[in-house]
Amino acid sequence: MAKEIYTRYKMAKYLRKEALPTALCPGCGGGTVLNAFANAIDQLKIDPRDLVVVSGIGCSAWIASPYFLADTLHTTHGRAIAFATGVKVGLPDKKVVVISGDGDLAGIGGNHLIHAARRNIDITVILVNNFIYGMTGGQVAPTTPFGAKTTTTPYRNIEHPLNIAEVVAEAGASYVARWTTAHVYQLIESIKKALQVKGFSLVEVISQCPVQFGRRNKMKEPSEMLRWFMKNSVPISKAKNMSPEELEDKFIIGEFVSRQRPEFTEELNKLIDEVAEQFGLGDEDAD
């Protein structure tokens, strides 16, 4: 029966069938993100052999490894973008994608996220934001909403969350978008755009975690969290005319920036060529 289901699923060719069914909790948004990514790859007709997909540690890191059928790196906590940077510099012709969670990429790995955007290195980052450190027990994260309850803030969180998309846009990324798992078609389109941009691109995905976050915040069913996303999502065009008070506890969705800037690996290789020419070095000498 399981084999028949996987055969009927059109995106099954992009999955490691031996790793299925997934170990993700029932109702987790990780499966939606995996499906959206596979659809984007399929619609762009990207050969998975031209991909290197990198993840860190956490529930969302499992989306790439072990489930996506491509060359993958499952790296240390918070260091996925650092590994991806090395891959892109060493293999500039590869499409390098990072898929991991908010705790991994914006918490422990936040420094790498900001500076990769500043450098504008040609990496696509799909950051799955479920407001919490899910795999390690549901602790408060830099993205946990103000007033929300977690295992380490059982009364309520008194810190304001990091606005990831806005920060990365200000840091210098070429493309930044944010959607929720309730906006699947828009999410696929943004992932497609991010994969085609020359430079650093980020797609933040607000995703449900009913097990660790939802049940502590009166949303134990995945459908309740999805309705919460829909009710509180505000298009960026509308948000521009709203006050900070009106936007409190809202999810601003859409494309934040799409622009052209010099890309890091291209500039690096230009510099190598310039120095080689200056000192009269051939390609072998420059290497």
N, C-alpha and C positions, 0 to 999 in steps of 0.2 A: 504493500500500500504506500509506504513512504517513498519507494523508488518511483511509483507512478505519479505521485504528487510532484516530486522534483522534476520529472520529465515534462509535466504539463506546464510548469512555471517557466515562462519565456526567458527569464534572466538566469536560469539554472546553470547555463554554460559558463557564467562568470563566478560560480561558487565552488568551493571545495566540498563536494558531496559527502566525502568521508567524515567531514567535521559536523555534518547536520544530523539531527536538528540542533539548533543553537542552544547554548547554555544560558542565554539571556532570560531574565525573569519574565513571567507572563505579563504582557502589557507594556513592556519596555519599548521605548522609541527607537532603539538601536536597529531593529529590523527594518523600520521605515527608512532610516538613513541609508542602510545597506542597499535596499531596493532602489532608492533614488539615485545613489551613486552608480549602481549597475546600469540603470536606465540611461543615465547621462553618458556613460562610456559607450553603451550600445548605440545610442542615437548619433553620437559623434563618430562612430565606427573607429574608435581607438583600439588598436591591437593591444591586449593586455601584456604582451611581451615587450611593449614599449613603455610600460609603467613600472615604477617602483613605489610601493605604498608603505608608508612608515607609520607606526603607532607607538604609543608610550605604555603606561600602565593604567588600568582601570576598565570598567565595563565597556566604555565606548571604544577602547583600544582593540577590543575583540572584533569589532566590525571588520577591520582590515585583516587581522591575524587572529584566528586561523581561517576566517570564512571566505575572504575574497581570493580568487584564483589568479594570482600574479606574484611577482617577486615582492616579498614583504619583509620588513624589518620590525620586529617587536622589541622595542628598546627599553632603556631604563626610565624610571619615573621622572617626568619633566624634561626629558632630553630628546624627544622625538624630532623637534625642529632642528636641533643641533646636528643630529644624525642626517636628517634630510638635506641640510645645507652641505654637508660633506659629500653626499651622493650627487647633488646637483653640480657642485664644482668639479667633481671627478668624472661625471657622466652627463655633460650638459645637454646631450641630445635626448635624454630620457625625460618623460613626464613624471615629476616627483610630486606625490600627494601624501599629505599627512592627515590621518583621521584619528582623533582622540577626544578626550573629554575636557570639560572646563577646569577641573581640578588639576589635571595633568598639564594642559597647555597654558592656562591663564593663571593658575595658582602656583604650583611648584615650577612650572616652565614659563612663567610670565615674562621673565627677562629675555628669553630666547624669542618669544613671540613678538615683542615690541621691536627688537633689533633686527629681526628678519624682515619685518615690514619696513623699517627704516632703510635697510640696505636694498630693499626691493628685489630680493632674489626670487627667481622664477619657480616658486613653490606654491601649490594649491593646498590650503589648509581648510579642512572641514571640521569645525569645532562643535562638538555636541554638548550643549549646555543644559544639564538637568538640575542645576542649582545645588549640587551636593557632592560629597565624596561617597559615591554609592557602594563601590566594592569593599571598602574598608569599614563599613558600618553606619554610614549616613551622617558623617560629621559635617559641620558648617564649612562652607567653601567661600571663596571671594565673590561668588555669584549668587549666594543665598539671599533671597529677598529680605528686606527689612521687616522685622516682625515675625518671620517664619520660624517654625520649630524644627530642631534637628536633635540628634543624640547628644551633641555637645552644647546646644543652646535649647535645653528642654523647656524653658519658660518663654523665650523669644529671642530672636537675633537682633542685636542693637547696632549692627554695622550695616552701612549702605553697600549695595552690590557694585562690583566693577562693571561698567558698560563696555563690554569687550569690543563690539563692532566700532563704536565711536572712537575708542582709544587706538585701535589698529588703523583706522582711517586717518586719524591725526598723525600717527607715526610715519605715514608715507606710503601705505600699500597702494597698488594700482587698482585693485578691485575689492570692494567690501559689500557684503549683503547679509541680511538676517531674515530668517523665516522660522516658522514653527513646524512641528511634525503634522500639524493640521493643514498646512499649506503645501501639499506634496508636489503639485504641478509647478508651482512657482519655485519650489526648492530645486527641482530637476533642472529648470531653465537657468537658475543662478549657478548651479554646479557646472553646467555646460559652459556658461560664460567664463567662469573662473578658470576652467581648464584651458580655455583658448586665449586668455590674457597673457601678455608678456610682462612678467613681473610678479610680485607677491600678491596673492589673492586669498581672501578669507570668506568663507561662508559659515556664519554662525547659525546653528540649528537649535532652537529652543525645544527641548525634548522631555517627555514625561518619564518620571521614575515613581510609579505608584507605590512600590514596595518600601523604599527608604525615605522619599520625600512626601509623596502624596498622602500616605496613611497617617502621617504625623500632622498634616495640615488639612484634614477633613476632605481629602480627595483620594480615597483608597482605591477607587476604580479608575482605570486608564481613561475611560470615556469622560469622567468628571474633569480630568486634567485637560483633555482635548477641548472640552467646552470652555474651560477657563482660558485656554490660549485664544480661542476664537473670540470670546467676549471681551478680552483685554488687549487684543492686537490693534494697533493703530498704524495705518500706512504712513510712511515718512513724509509724503506730500501734505497730509493732514496735520501731522505732528509739528510741522514748521510753524503752524498758526496757533499752537496750543501753548499754554504756560507750563512751567515746570511742575506746578501744583496739579494741573490737569493730567500731566503725564506720569504722575507718581503711580507706581504699581502697574504701569502699562508696558506692553511689548511693542517697540517701534520696529516695524517690518518693512522690507523693501531693499533697494540698492542705495547704499550710502555714498559710494564713490566709484567712478569708472574713469580712469585717466591713463595717459601714457607718461612714463618716467623712464630714465635710463635704468637698465636692468643690470644687476650685480655681476653675473657670470660673463655677460658680454663685455662689460667694462673691464673686468679682470683680464680677460683674454686679449682685449685691445692693449692693455698696459703691458702684458707679457710680450706681445709683438713689438710694441714701441721700444721697450728696453732691449730686446734682442737685436732690433735694427740699429739702435744706438751703439751697441757694443760689437756689431758685426757678427752676430751669432746666427748660425743656421738653426733649423728646427730641432736637429738632434742635440745641438749645444744648449738650446733654450730649455729642452726637456731635462 
